[in-house]
Amino acid sequence: SMLERLRPLGLSRAKEALDAAIDACDAVFDVRAEAGKCRAAAADARDARKEKMDGDENLVDTGAAAEHARNGLACLERYCWLLLFAAYCVDCGSAGFETTFG
């Protein structure tokens, strides 16, 4: 699992805290679910494009799959930044945040 892969990096507590925060706020926006939706939409768009083209290389690709993939990557980037901030909070929180995040 993702948590087991992050454990050697010391990020397991940060991921647990971040996922709990996302679960508590998912009525507003769930970055994990959105990344999954984008991944599925990109795959669907890619499959639809393949069916539409049906071997005709002259048809123009609409780029829907690429757009969904870009949106999914943006969600993953947000999640990574949130994970880094959560790691900072876990690491420095007990000391009163003497080291700034910036």
Secondary structure as GFF3:
##gff-version 3
##sequence-region A 1 102
A	DSSP	alpha_helix	2	6	.	.	.	ID=ss1
A	DSSP	three_ten_helix	7	9	.	.	.	ID=ss2
A	DSSP	alpha_helix	12	24	.	.	.	ID=ss3
A	DSSP	alpha_helix	31	53	.	.	.	ID=ss4
A	DSSP	alpha_helix	64	92	.	.	.	ID=ss5
A	DSSP	three_ten_helix	93	95	.	.	.	ID=ss6
###
